Structure formats: structure tokens, C-alpha cells
């Protein structure tokens, strides 16, 4: 009887392990029935038994190692539960770098969606290891046999994982993550780089913008434009889309009904990839973002000489007499959105640092109600300047883990549903503000999304964006059923703002109805699927293992309640789609040097830390050194003052450098060797002033430039000099070379350990 009790934790773990699927089905309002659950639940239990067996075998070799591995596997499973809940995808190991980014942790772990489930699963797993050792379940009498058993079971598990389903609904979560990650790493199409000379027209359109019928009636241009970008909101939440496509959804942005009588809606609107920086780039550039997870094009845009940069939407409107402003809830340093939006041409750039007194404390930034209310001041100031204006607002409250209180969330089936309801209330109040403002009759308002956090039972639901335009120029409710994407916004707004726009401009406007379809590409870098469509109702998919499918909608629209999925063996079509993707993903800037930020002035208050940069998500090439160089100048420092620069990345490199008045300007290079290609690399750089005599004087550090370079060999060492007082270089510090001019100094910090 006593031995049977030792099995209880293992049985509980298997039940909790399989229950994660039911929990997600309930939270995502998916039907929980025997038909949909029995096969994947059996896989969960089978995988769970395999995990327990190889943890048992490992415990016979090293008990500590078995507990560590149990923690890793348990946390990985729970991370997948959170990821599926938020984004409808399993974790991709190429994106795991985000899990140790400071800003990502502060935002994402601000609230754990399923705390009781998480505690019970981890407790039962760890208790299983303890109790298993009391049972002679396997005749593993020596460490050698235990190690062989562990290795064999692990190989079996990895083999099952690689050949299991990559869809979370059909396969175990952890196995699906491994399967997708292995597929992305092993599927190679890099040789598809012979691009046809007219490829731009093949992936965009050969149509002229003004071929389409204009839908808004006559207007004189020069009206204000406000683009409200809502974090992660899919088109499935639009009441107009639900009615038009006959795709019901429990979550509804009913506030959009307020604009119904003067609106234009796009049911078939695409977000080309996941991640905010990619969506925002596409909205203001008129270009595809990269369809994979490599260095975002926004960073590549920053590398170009300003005189050779393409003119993006804010600059193009500025040239037409507009004042411009970008306002977001998150801090500007994260993903360098502040630097990119400044380079794109916005006159003023405002981030989360400018918002105070939120209604709901939230790691990512102000909740949506506080954001919309406090943004009104900036819009009123912009309008008071007496010129037409273009403003872009980016919310953050519907980002996982969602800016709502626990009491508010209790009234809804999930925190996601609660966050959208909270956004809906905030949006309703903001629409009232617009309607009663002095600029109401002279403003076009767009409600769009930066990305989609996924839609149940939609094969490309993580690319279904929302679009609704609101203006007195629009008479009645117009449904434009054409297929459009984020890249079409730039020309659409020029089409609206400038009636004199060149009639021969190539492209598409959402405010026009075209008789012919145009090609469009989109993807999910979470699982590597690429989608291509030239005709509404039919989408071609190349999955992350290279298999080609056609997806045909039942209703003839891009999005439908049902689809017919057919496997195809058309190698020419697959090659064409992958060639298009490679062309879109190719780097437009030299990969050997990336400018992260420049010309940034950071005010300093005694003792408090300020973020200089965070969340870059860049790609590190293989077999190269990585040099992160910070060129700085501190002002108004007194003799007793000292300044701290803190560097930390997800690989484990850390360094704290001290700067005093003597070394008040110069450059510090943080260097390490990188062995294999790394996607989504991010580092965190902070600064803080420490003063023995802080009298409130204006003290600041100016960041002239932060660059990341990738030399194949270590640069030659410079002459040595005395390091800054209190400097600590982490694992291995190189002496500081002496500069030749004044108090400027150059310091190189070599950090041990390569990226594996």
C-alpha cells in the first residue's frame, strides 16, 4: 500500500500535464469533447510517462541533475501554455532569447495566467522524482546502466518530438516546440536567390493606384490623419467582419459600432508577420517586413545614411505640409522604436515615460484607459499648431499578460477577453473624445493592429489584422472586400491626403475597389509557415518542413469559417514562394555593423536607473566576434560624481563600468565570441548617476552612438591604461586603452563564453 502511494505524485503529474490542453480549450472557448481530446491527450500522457522514465533514470546518475531537468521541462511546458494562450503558437526555440530580456520579463511575467495550475504541475513533477527513488521501477543497479537508459529514452523522446505534429492542438506542446524548431533549423532554401527582374511587381502588384474606384467621395485633401494601432487585435473582433464573413466570435469590439455610419472596413486585412516592430515598420514604410525572425528591417533602415534613406510615411506627409507625432504606451527604448520613428520622420516621439498615474499597474506600460485619456493632451497640442497633422498611437494594454485587474478579469472567461473588453471601454471613450473635439470634421481615423495574437480555428489567424477607417468623408458603412495588407497603408494615406498624387503610381489603396486581385505574402516566424495568395479565397502554404498546401475558403473570402486543405506536389510553385520569401528577407544593410541608437540625451537623477536600450532582436552571424560599442559623453559631472553603465544579455554576459569626471567622455566596447548563428539577440544597457553632492543641477549622459559589429577576428589590442575607478568587466576584463585627446578614453571589455 505504501509503495502505491509513492506513485501518486507521478499520476497527478500526468493528469496535470494533460489537463493543460483542457485548460487552454476552456480559456480559448474551444469545444471540449471526447473526439477532439482523446488522441492529443493520449499523446500528452505518453510523453509524460516518457519524461518520468528518463527523469527516473537520470536521478540514478545524479539527483541534482534530475531536479534541474525537471524544472527546465516543467517551465518549458508552462511557457508553452502561456504562449499558446497569448499567441496561439508554441514556443519556437529561436525566440527563446526573449525569455531573459529584462524588459520582456518585466512585461510578460507581470502576471502568470494560470498560477494554481503552474504550482500544482511543478510540485507534482518534483515530488515524482523524490517518490520514484523509493520504488525499484527499473533494474538500474549501476550508474552506467542508468546513464544508458537515460540516453536511450532521451533519443526516443527527441525522435518522437521531431516526427510529431507541430500544431499544439494535435501534438504535445513541448514536442511541438522541438519539432518546429528542428524543422526551421534543418529546412534549407538559402540557394533560392536568383530573383526575376520584375520581382517587386510579382510580390506586390503591377496595378496603378488610381485604377481602382475611389470609395470615399470627393474631398480636398490636407485633412488630419490619426492612426490608432491596437496591440495584437485580430480582425475577428470586428463586429462588421463577424457579420460580413459569418464568423462569430465571443469577443467583440462593440465600440466600433459607434463609427459604423461613417466607416470603411476591410474584412480581408493582413498583418504580414508577428512582432510589433515588424508591423509598425510595414505600416509606415509601405514595404513587407521580413517574414522570418532575423534582424528587423527597422534596424536596417537605421543603418543607412540619412541622405539615402527611403522617405517613409511621416516624412512623405511632412513634405505635404503635415505636422507629425508618434505616441506609444511602451518605453521608447524597447526595440529602438523611438529611434526608428524619429528616423522615419516624426516631429515628436512620445513613449511610456511620458505617461503617469495608470489605472492598472502593468509591466509593459500604461493601461489602455490611461493611455487614451492622457494622449488627448498631445493631440490637442498638435491640433493647436494650425496645420494638418498626422499622428500614430500604439497601445500596449492587450499585450500578454494583459493590463486588467484581477477583479475585472473575474467577469470574463479569460484575461485576454477581459483585456479586450477593457480596451473596448477605453476606445469607446476615445471615440467620444474625437466626436466632440474641434478637429472631428477634419480628421480621418484609422483603427488597425500591429500584429494579431491569433484566432481559434483559423489556419493563418495570427495574420488576420483589424482595419476600420472613420471619417465624415465616408457616407454610410462601406465594406471593401479586397485583400489588403499593412504594406498598403502608406499609399492609401497618400491617396487620401494628396488628390494630386501621380496618376501612374503603382500600388493599391484601401480606399479604392479594384476589379483584379493582387499577390500578397505573409508568414508566422513563430512556426516558420509562409503563405502566398494571388486570388482571394485561395492561399498557398509552405510549412516549416517544406510541404506545400493549398487552403481554399468555403465562402470565397480570405477568411472563412471552414477551409479545404490539400497537399500539393508543385515544386515550381513552392520554389517561387520560397524565392519570394528570401527576397523579402534579404538584408538591405551591411550585416557587419548595426547602429542601435545615436544622439540620445538621457537626464540623470541621483541613484535612479535609466534604460538606454533594450530588446533589439538582431541576428548574430556565426564564427564572429560581437562588439557592442557605446560612445558617450556625460555632462555637468562634479569631482565626487560617478556614473554606472550596466550591460547584460541573455547569453549570460554581464559588465558594470564606472565612469568618473576624468573619464566623462569616450567609448566602451563590450566584446564576446559567437560560435553559431543566433536569432533575436537582445541586450540591456542601463545607466545611473551616483553623487555625493547632488544639488539638482542638470546632469545628463549623451549617447552619441551604440553600434553592434561582427568582426571575424578579434581587433588588435590598443595600448593599455588604467581602468575607470571601480570598473568590473565580468568574467574577463581587458585593460582600458588610453585615448590621445583630453579626458576621452576607450575601454574594451572582453567577456568570456561563446554563444552556443
C-alpha positions in Angstrom: 0.0 0.0 0.0 2.8 2.3 0.9 4.6 1.7 -2.4 1.3 2.6 -4.3 1.3 6.0 -2.5 4.7 6.7 -4.0 3.1 6.5 -7.4 0.5 9.2 -6.5 2.7 12.2 -7.5 3.5 10.7 -10.9 -0.2 10.0 -11.6 -1.0 13.6 -10.5 1.7 15.0 -12.8 0.4 13.0 -15.8 -3.1 14.4 -15.1 -1.9 18.0 -14.7 0.3 17.6 -17.8 -2.6 16.5 -19.9 -5.0 19.0 -18.3 -3.1 21.9 -19.7 -4.7 21.2 -23.0 -8.2 21.2 -21.5 -7.4 24.4 -19.6 -6.4 26.1 -22.9 -9.5 24.8 -24.7 -11.7 26.3 -21.9 -9.9 29.6 -21.9 -10.0 29.9 -25.7 -13.6 28.8 -25.9 -12.8 25.7 -27.9 -15.3 22.8 -27.7 -14.1 20.2 -25.1 -15.3 16.8 -26.3 -14.0 13.3 -26.5 -13.5 13.4 -30.3 -11.2 16.4 -30.2 -9.4 15.5 -27.0 -8.7 11.7 -26.8 -5.9 11.5 -29.4 -3.8 14.5 -28.2 -4.5 13.7 -24.6 -3.1 10.2 -25.1 0.0 11.7 -26.6 0.3 14.0 -23.6 0.1 11.1 -21.2 2.5 9.0 -23.3 5.0 11.8 -23.5 4.5 12.5 -19.7 5.3 8.8 -19.0 8.5 9.1 -21.1 9.5 12.2 -19.2 9.1 10.5 -15.9 11.1 7.5 -17.0 14.1 9.4 -18.2 14.0 11.6 -15.1 14.0 8.4 -13.0 17.0 7.1 -15.0 18.8 10.4 -14.6 18.1 10.5 -10.9 20.1 7.3 -10.5 23.1 9.1 -12.0 22.6 12.5 -10.4 19.7 13.5 -8.3 20.5 17.2 -8.6 20.6 16.9 -12.4 17.2 15.2 -12.5 15.7 18.1 -10.4 17.3 20.7 -12.7 16.0 18.9 -15.8 12.5 18.6 -14.3 12.5 22.3 -13.6 13.5 23.1 -17.2 10.9 20.7 -18.7 8.2 22.0 -16.4 8.9 25.6 -17.1 9.1 24.9 -20.8 5.7 23.3 -20.7 4.2 26.2 -18.7 5.8 28.7 -21.1 4.1 26.9 -24.0 0.8 27.1 -22.1 1.2 30.9 -21.7 2.5 31.3 -25.3 -0.5 29.3 -26.8 -2.9 31.3 -24.6 -1.4 34.6 -25.8 -0.4 33.9 -29.4 -2.0 30.6 -30.4 1.5 29.2 -31.1 4.0 27.0 -29.3 7.4 28.5 -28.3 10.0 28.5 -31.0 13.5 27.8 -29.6 14.8 30.6 -31.9 12.6 33.0 -30.0 13.6 31.7 -26.5 16.2 34.6 -26.3 13.3 36.9 -25.3 12.8 34.9 -22.1 15.8 36.5 -20.5 15.4 40.0 -21.8 14.8 42.4 -18.9 12.0 44.4 -20.5 10.3 41.2 -21.8 10.4 39.7 -18.3 9.1 42.8 -16.7 6.2 42.9 -19.1 5.4 39.3 -19.7 5.8 37.9 -16.2 4.0 40.7 -14.6 1.1 38.3 -14.3 1.1 34.5 -14.6 -2.2 33.5 -16.3 -2.6 30.1 -14.5 -0.8 30.3 -11.2 -2.6 27.5 -9.4 -2.1 25.1 -12.4 1.6 26.1 -12.6 2.2 25.4 -8.9 0.4 22.1 -8.9 2.2 20.9 -12.1 5.7 21.8 -10.8 5.0 20.4 -7.3 3.8 17.1 -8.7 6.7 16.8 -11.1 9.4 17.4 -8.4 7.6 15.2 -5.9 7.6 12.4 -8.6 11.4 12.4 -8.7 11.6 12.1 -4.9 9.0 9.3 -4.7 10.3 7.4 -7.7 13.6 6.8 -5.9 11.6 4.9 -3.3 10.5 2.4 -6.0 12.6 -0.1 -7.8 10.7 0.6 -11.0 13.6 -0.3 -13.3 16.6 -2.7 -12.6 19.1 0.2 -12.9 21.7 -1.1 -10.4 24.6 1.0 -11.7 25.2 4.5 -12.9 26.4 3.1 -16.2 23.1 1.3 -16.9 21.1 4.4 -15.6 23.0 6.7 -18.0 22.5 4.3 -20.9 18.8 4.1 -20.1 18.5 7.9 -19.8 20.3 8.4 -23.1 18.1 5.9 -24.9 14.9 7.3 -23.6 16.0 10.8 -24.4 16.8 9.8 -28.0 13.5 8.1 -28.3 11.7 11.2 -27.0 13.6 13.6 -29.4 12.8 11.2 -32.3 9.1 11.3 -31.3 9.2 15.0 -30.9 10.8 15.6 -34.3 8.2 13.4 -36.1 5.2 14.6 -34.1 2.7 17.3 -35.1 3.9 20.9 -34.9 0.3 22.1 -34.2 -0.4 22.4 -30.5 -4.0 21.1 -30.9 -2.7 17.8 -32.4 0.6 17.3 -30.6 2.2 17.7 -27.2 3.3 21.2 -26.5 6.9 20.6 -25.7 7.2 18.1 -28.6 5.6 20.6 -31.0 8.1 23.2 -29.9 11.0 20.9 -30.6 9.5 19.7 -33.9 9.0 23.3 -35.2 12.4 24.4 -34.0 14.2 21.5 -35.6 12.3 22.0 -38.9 13.3 25.6 -39.0 16.9 24.8 -38.4 17.2 22.0 -40.9 14.9 23.2 -43.7 17.4 24.9 -46.1 16.3 27.1 -49.0 19.2 29.6 -49.0 20.1 28.7 -52.6 16.9 30.3 -53.9 18.4 33.7 -54.6 18.0 34.0 -58.4 15.4 36.8 -58.4 13.5 37.7 -61.5 14.0 41.4 -62.6 10.3 42.2 -62.1 10.1 40.5 -58.7 8.8 43.7 -57.0 5.7 43.6 -59.1 5.4 39.9 -58.6 5.2 40.2 -54.8 3.3 43.5 -54.7 1.3 44.5 -57.7 1.5 45.7 -61.3 -1.7 47.8 -60.9 -1.7 51.5 -60.9 -3.0 53.0 -57.7 -5.8 55.1 -59.3 -7.1 52.2 -61.4 -9.5 51.4 -58.6 -12.8 53.1 -57.9 -12.4 55.7 -55.1 -14.9 54.9 -52.3 -14.8 57.9 -50.0 -16.4 60.5 -52.3 -14.8 63.9 -53.0 -12.5 65.7 -50.6 -9.8 68.3 -50.9 -7.1 66.6 -49.0 -5.0 68.3 -46.3 -7.1 66.8 -43.6 -5.7 65.4 -40.3 -4.9 61.7 -40.1 -4.9 59.7 -36.9 -3.7 56.1 -36.9 -4.6 54.1 -33.8 -2.6 50.9 -33.7 -4.0 48.4 -31.2 -1.7 45.8 -29.8 -2.4 42.3 -31.2 -6.0 42.8 -32.1 -7.2 40.4 -34.8 -9.9 41.2 -37.4 -12.1 38.5 -35.9 -13.1 41.0 -33.1 -14.7 43.5 -35.5 -18.5 43.2 -35.4 -18.7 44.2 -39.1 -16.2 41.4 -40.0 -18.2 38.9 -38.0 -21.4 39.8 -39.7 -19.9 40.0 -43.2 -17.9 36.8 -43.1 -20.4 34.9 -40.9 -17.6 34.1 -38.4 -19.0 34.6 -34.9 -16.6 35.3 -32.0 -17.4 35.8 -28.4 -15.0 38.8 -28.2 -16.3 41.9 -29.9 -15.1 45.5 -30.1 -18.6 46.9 -29.9 -17.1 50.4 -29.6 -16.5 50.3 -33.4 -20.3 50.3 -33.8 -20.1 54.0 -32.9 -18.3 54.7 -36.2 -20.5 52.4 -38.3 -22.4 55.2 -40.1 -19.2 56.7 -41.4 -16.7 53.8 -41.7 -14.8 51.7 -44.2 -13.9 48.2 -43.1 -11.6 45.6 -44.5 -12.6 42.0 -43.7 -9.6 40.6 -45.6 -6.8 42.6 -44.0 -3.4 41.0 -43.4 -0.6 41.6 -40.9 2.4 40.2 -42.7 4.3 38.8 -39.7 4.3 38.7 -35.9 6.0 41.2 -33.6 5.3 44.9 -33.1 8.4 46.3 -34.6 7.8 44.4 -37.9 4.2 45.5 -38.1 5.0 49.1 -37.3 7.7 49.1 -40.0 5.3 47.8 -42.6 2.7 50.4 -41.7 4.9 53.4 -42.1 7.2 52.1 -44.9 4.8 50.5 -47.5 7.1 47.5 -47.5 6.9 43.9 -46.4 8.6 43.2 -43.1 11.0 40.3 -43.0 8.9 37.1 -42.9 11.4 35.3 -40.7 12.8 36.1 -37.2 16.0 37.8 -38.4 17.1 41.4 -37.7 14.0 43.6 -38.3 14.1 45.9 -41.3 13.6 48.9 -38.9 17.1 48.3 -37.6 18.5 48.1 -41.2 16.8 51.3 -42.0 18.7 53.0 -39.2 22.0 51.8 -40.8 21.5 53.8 -43.9 22.9 57.3 -44.5 20.1 59.7 -43.8 20.5 61.3 -47.2 19.9 57.9 -48.9 17.1 56.6 -46.8 13.7 56.0 -48.5 11.1 58.5 -47.4 8.6 56.8 -45.1 5.0 57.8 -44.4 5.6 60.6 -41.8 8.3 62.2 -43.9 6.1 62.0 -47.0 3.2 63.7 -45.2 5.6 66.2 -43.7 6.6 67.1 -47.2 3.0 67.8 -47.9 2.6 70.3 -45.0 1.7 68.0 -42.1 2.9 68.1 -38.5 3.6 64.6 -37.2 3.7 62.8 -33.9 4.2 59.2 -32.7 2.7 58.3 -29.3 3.1 54.8 -27.7 2.4 53.2 -24.3 5.6 51.2 -24.1 9.0 52.7 -23.4 10.7 54.0 -26.5 14.0 52.2 -25.9 12.5 48.8 -26.3 13.1 47.6 -29.8 14.5 51.0 -30.5 11.1 52.2 -31.7 11.9 55.7 -30.6 15.0 55.8 -32.8 13.2 54.3 -35.7 10.2 56.6 -35.5 12.5 59.6 -35.3 14.4 58.4 -38.3 11.1 57.8 -40.2 10.3 61.5 -39.9 8.0 62.0 -36.9 8.5 65.5 -35.5 7.8 64.4 -31.9 8.1 60.9 -30.4 6.4 60.2 -27.1 6.7 56.9 -25.1 5.6 55.3 -21.9 8.0 57.5 -19.9 5.6 60.4 -20.5 2.6 58.6 -19.0 1.8 58.6 -15.3 -0.9 57.5 -12.9 -2.2 54.4 -14.6 -5.4 52.9 -13.5 -3.8 49.4 -13.7 -0.1 48.8 -12.9 1.4 47.0 -15.9 4.9 46.0 -16.8 4.7 47.0 -20.4 3.3 50.5 -19.9 0.1 52.4 -19.2 -3.2 50.6 -19.4 -5.4 51.5 -22.4 -7.8 53.8 -20.5 -4.9 55.8 -19.1 -3.1 55.8 -22.4 -6.1 57.1 -24.4 -7.0 59.7 -21.8 -3.5 61.1 -21.4 -2.8 61.1 -25.2 -5.6 63.6 -25.7 -3.3 66.3 -24.4 -0.7 65.6 -27.1 -3.4 65.5 -29.8 -4.8 68.8 -28.7 -1.4 70.4 -28.7 -0.7 69.0 -32.2 -4.0 70.4 -33.4 -3.4 73.8 -31.9 -0.4 74.3 -34.2 -2.8 75.3 -37.0 -1.5 72.9 -39.7 -2.9 69.5 -40.8 -1.3 66.7 -38.7 -0.6 63.0 -38.8 -0.4 61.1 -35.5 0.2 57.5 -34.8 -0.8 56.0 -31.5 0.3 52.5 -30.3 -1.4 50.8 -27.4 0.1 48.2 -25.1 -2.7 47.0 -22.7 -3.7 44.0 -24.8 -0.2 42.6 -24.8 0.2 39.4 -22.7 -0.2 39.2 -19.7 -2.9 41.9 -20.2 -3.4 45.2 -18.4 -6.5 44.4 -16.3 -7.0 44.0 -12.6 -7.8 40.5 -11.2 -11.2 41.7 -10.1 -12.0 43.0 -13.6 -10.8 39.7 -15.2 -13.2 37.7 -13.0 -16.1 38.9 -15.1 -14.7 37.4 -18.3 -13.8 33.9 -19.5 -10.1 34.8 -19.8 -7.7 37.6 -19.1 -7.4 38.1 -22.9 -11.1 38.6 -23.2 -11.0 40.9 -20.2 -8.2 43.0 -21.7 -10.1 43.4 -25.0 -13.2 44.4 -23.1 -11.2 47.0 -21.2 -9.7 48.2 -24.5 -13.3 48.4 -25.9 -14.4 50.6 -23.0 -11.3 52.9 -23.4 -11.8 53.0 -27.1 -15.4 54.0 -26.7 -14.5 56.9 -24.5 -11.7 57.9 -27.0 -14.2 57.9 -29.9 -16.4 60.2 -27.9 -13.5 62.5 -27.4 -12.8 62.6 -31.1 -16.5 63.2 -31.9 -16.6 66.2 -29.5 -13.2 67.6 -30.5 -12.6 70.7 -32.6 -11.0 68.5 -35.3 -13.8 65.9 -35.6 -14.9 67.0 -39.0 -11.4 67.4 -40.4 -9.9 64.1 -39.4 -9.6 60.6 -40.8 -9.1 58.0 -38.0 -7.7 54.5 -38.7 -8.1 51.7 -36.2 -5.6 49.0 -37.1 -3.4 46.4 -35.4 0.4 45.9 -35.3 0.0 42.1 -35.3 -2.6 39.5 -34.5 -2.5 37.4 -31.3 -4.3 34.6 -33.1 -7.8 33.4 -33.8 -9.1 29.9 -33.0 -9.7 27.5 -35.9 -8.1 29.9 -38.4 -5.1 28.4 -40.3 -3.5 31.8 -40.5 -5.3 33.6 -37.7 -2.1 35.1 -36.4 -2.1 37.2 -39.7 -5.7 38.4 -39.5 -5.4 42.1 -38.7 -8.2 44.6 -38.0 -8.8 47.7 -40.1 -11.6 50.3 -39.7 -11.5 53.8 -41.1 -13.7 56.6 -39.7 -14.3 60.0 -41.3 -17.1 62.4 -42.2 -15.8 61.8 -45.8 -17.3 58.3 -45.6 -21.0 58.1 -46.1 -22.6 55.0 -44.6 -20.8 51.8 -43.9 -18.5 50.6 -46.7 -17.2 47.1 -46.8 -14.2 46.9 -49.1 -13.8 43.1 -49.6 -10.5 43.2 -51.4 -7.4 41.7 -49.9 -5.0 44.3 -48.4 -2.1 44.2 -46.0 -0.2 46.5 -43.7 2.2 47.5 -46.6 -0.8 49.1 -48.4 -1.3 51.7 -45.7 1.3 54.2 -46.9 0.0 54.6 -50.4 -3.6 54.6 -49.1 -2.9 57.6 -46.8 -1.1 59.4 -49.6 -4.1 58.6 -51.8 -6.3 60.3 -49.2 -4.1 63.2 -48.2 -2.9 64.2 -51.7 -5.5 64.3 -54.5 -2.7 65.4 -56.8 -0.8 62.2 -56.3 0.8 60.9 -59.5 -1.8 59.0 -61.5 0.9 56.5 -62.6 1.8 55.5 -59.0 2.0 51.7 -58.8 0.3 50.1 -55.8 -3.1 49.7 -54.0 -5.2 51.9 -51.8 -7.6 50.5 -49.2 -9.9 53.4 -50.2 -10.3 52.0 -53.7 -12.1 49.0 -55.1 -10.1 47.0 -57.7 -11.5 44.6 -60.2 -8.4 42.3 -60.1 -6.7 40.6 -57.1 -3.0 41.2 -56.4 -0.4 39.0 -54.9 0.3 39.1 -51.1 2.7 37.3 -48.8 2.6 36.8 -45.1 4.1 34.4 -42.5 4.5 33.5 -38.9 8.0 33.5 -37.6 6.8 31.5 -34.6 6.5 28.3 -36.6 8.1 29.2 -40.0 4.9 28.9 -42.1 4.9 31.1 -45.3 1.6 32.0 -47.1 1.1 33.3 -50.6 -2.1 34.3 -52.4 -2.9 35.8 -55.8 -6.6 35.1 -55.7 -9.0 35.8 -52.9 -10.2 32.6 -51.4 -7.1 30.5 -52.2 -4.0 30.6 -50.1 -0.8 28.5 -50.6 1.1 27.5 -47.6 4.7 26.2 -47.3 5.1 24.8 -43.8 8.3 24.7 -41.9 9.3 21.2 -43.3 8.9 22.4 -46.9 5.5 20.8 -47.6 3.2 22.7 -49.9 -0.6 23.0 -49.3 -3.5 24.9 -50.8 -6.1 26.4 -48.4 -9.4 27.1 -50.1 -12.0 29.0 -48.1 -15.6 27.9 -48.1 -17.0 31.5 -48.6 -14.6 32.7 -51.3 -13.1 35.3 -48.9 -9.6 35.3 -47.5 -11.0 34.4 -44.0 -13.8 31.8 -43.6 -15.4 29.5 -41.1 -14.2 26.5 -43.0 -11.3 25.7 -45.3 -10.3 22.8 -47.6 -6.6 21.9 -47.1 -5.0 20.0 -49.9 -1.4 18.7 -50.1 0.3 19.7 -53.4 3.4 18.4 -55.2 4.0 21.5 -57.3 7.8 22.0 -56.9 7.8 25.1 -59.2 5.2 26.9 -57.1 6.9 26.0 -53.9 10.3 27.3 -55.3 8.6 30.5 -56.4 7.1 31.2 -52.9 10.3 30.5 -51.1 12.2 32.6 -53.6 9.8 35.5 -52.9 10.3 35.0 -49.1 14.1 35.0 -49.5 13.9 38.2 -51.5 11.8 39.9 -48.8 14.1 38.6 -46.0 17.4 39.6 -47.6 19.3 42.2 -45.7 19.2 45.7 -47.1 22.2 46.9 -45.0 25.6 45.6 -44.2 25.4 43.0 -41.5 28.8 43.7 -40.2 27.7 46.9 -38.4 24.4 47.8 -36.9 23.6 51.2 -35.3 21.3 50.6 -32.4 20.8 54.2 -31.4 22.5 57.6 -31.6 22.3 61.2 -30.5 20.3 60.4 -27.4 20.3 62.6 -24.3 19.4 60.9 -21.0 18.7 63.1 -18.0 20.2 61.7 -14.8 18.8 61.8 -11.3 20.9 60.6 -8.3 20.6 56.9 -7.8 17.8 56.1 -10.2 18.4 53.8 -13.2 17.5 54.8 -16.8 17.2 52.4 -19.7 19.4 53.3 -22.6 18.4 50.5 -25.0 16.7 47.1 -24.7 15.0 44.4 -26.8 16.9 44.7 -30.1 16.2 41.2 -31.5 19.1 41.2 -34.0 20.8 38.3 -35.7 24.4 37.4 -34.8 26.4 35.7 -37.5 28.3 32.5 -36.8 32.1 32.3 -36.1 32.5 36.0 -35.4 33.2 38.4 -32.5 30.4 40.6 -31.3 31.4 44.1 -30.3 28.8 46.3 -28.6 30.3 49.8 -28.6 28.9 52.6 -26.5 30.2 56.1 -27.5 29.1 58.5 -24.7 29.7 61.9 -23.1 28.5 62.8 -19.6 27.8 66.5 -18.8 27.9 68.6 -15.6 29.7 65.9 -13.6 31.5 67.1 -10.4 34.6 65.5 -8.9 32.7 63.3 -6.5 30.2 62.1 -9.1 30.4 58.7 -10.7 28.3 57.1 -13.4 27.4 53.4 -13.8 26.9 51.7 -17.1 25.3 48.2 -16.8 25.4 45.8 -19.7 23.7 42.4 -19.6 22.5 40.0 -22.3 20.5 36.7 -22.3 23.6 34.6 -23.0 25.0 35.5 -19.6 27.4 38.3 -20.4 27.4 41.0 -17.7 29.5 44.0 -17.1 29.3 47.0 -14.8 31.5 50.0 -15.8 32.1 53.0 -13.6 32.7 56.5 -15.2 34.0 59.5 -13.2 34.6 63.1 -14.2 38.1 62.3 -15.5 36.7 59.7 -17.9 33.5 61.6 -18.6 33.5 61.0 -22.3 34.8 58.2 -24.5 33.8 54.7 -25.7 33.4 51.4 -24.1 33.3 48.2 -26.2 31.7 45.0 -24.7 33.1 42.1 -26.7 32.5 38.3 -26.8 32.9 35.5 -29.4 29.8 34.0 -31.0 30.1 30.5 -32.4 26.7 29.7 -34.1 24.0 31.9 -35.7 21.8 33.5 -33.1 18.4 35.0 -33.9 16.7 37.5 -31.7 19.8 38.5 -29.8 19.0 41.3 -27.3 20.9 43.1 -24.6 20.0 45.6 -21.9 22.0 48.7 -21.2 21.2 50.9 -18.2 22.8 53.9 -16.6 22.6 55.5 -13.1 24.2 58.5 -11.5 25.7 58.4 -8.0 26.7 61.7 -6.5 27.9 62.8 -3.1 26.7 66.3 -3.8 23.6 66.2 -5.9 22.1 69.7 -5.9 19.6 69.3 -8.7 21.9 70.6 -11.5 21.1 69.4 -15.0 23.2 66.3 -15.3 22.9 64.0 -18.3 24.7 61.4 -20.4 24.7 61.8 -24.1 24.8 58.6 -26.1 26.5 59.6 -29.3 26.2 56.1 -30.8 25.6 52.5 -29.9 26.7 50.0 -32.5 27.0 46.3 -32.8 29.8 45.0 -35.1 30.7 41.5 -36.1 34.4 41.2 -37.0 35.6 37.7 -37.9 38.8 38.1 -36.0 39.4 40.0 -32.7 40.5 43.6 -33.4 44.1 44.2 -32.4 44.6 45.4 -28.8 45.2 49.1 -28.1 47.8 50.4 -25.6 46.7 49.8 -22.1 45.8 52.4 -19.5 44.3 52.4 -16.0 40.7 51.3 -15.9 38.0 53.6 -14.6 37.6 53.6 -10.8 35.6 50.6 -9.6 35.3 49.0 -13.1 34.2 45.4 -13.3 34.3 43.7 -16.6 32.6 40.5 -15.7 34.3 37.1 -16.4 37.4 38.6 -18.1 38.3 42.3 -18.3 40.8 43.8 -20.7 42.8 46.9 -19.6 41.5 50.2 -20.9 43.4 51.7 -23.8 44.3 55.3 -23.5 42.9 57.8 -26.0 45.0 60.6 -27.2 42.7 63.6 -26.7 41.7 65.3 -23.4 39.8 63.2 -20.9 38.3 60.9 -23.6 39.1 57.2 -23.1 38.5 54.0 -25.0 37.8 50.8 -23.0 37.5 47.3 -24.3 35.7 44.7 -22.1 36.3 41.1 -23.2 33.5 38.9 -21.8 34.1 35.2 -21.6 31.9 32.4 -23.0 30.6 32.0 -26.6 27.1 31.7 -27.7 26.1 28.1 -28.3 
